[in-house]
């Protein structure tokens, strides 16, 4: 039987991390209460510590930095294609004039 990874909502992760960071709960105790492996909670704490506003973007969503990078890469590719088309057109027109 295939075991699916359990998905937790962003709000749940943030509340769990805040309990750990505030010192209200220890990770092992919280993990036991919630039925989550302690390493999972430690990973959540690390991700939240790096960028609290951008932590846990959700399935299929990118962090703002990654989304901007993807958008710029697409624009760069489109501009390269435009440039190549203009080079070919310039070469064609310069042959016709000669």
C-alpha positions, 0 to 999 in steps of 0.5 A: 500500500502506498503511503501518502505524505500528510500535508499541513496547512500554512497556518498550522505550520506557523502556529506550531513553529510559534509555539516552539519559538516562544518556548511554550512547548518543546519539539519532542512534546509537541511532536508527540501531541500532534503525531508529527515526527520531531524532525519535521517540526525542526525543518519547519522552524528552520524554514520559518527562521530564514524568511518568516514572511515567505515561509511555507508558500504552499503546493505549486506556489513559489517563494517571491524570489523564485517567482521573480527569477522565473519571470525574468528568465521567461522574459529574457528568453522572449527577448532573445527570440525577438533579437534573433528574428530581427537579426535574420530580418536585417540579413534578409533586407541587406541582401535584397539591397545589394 
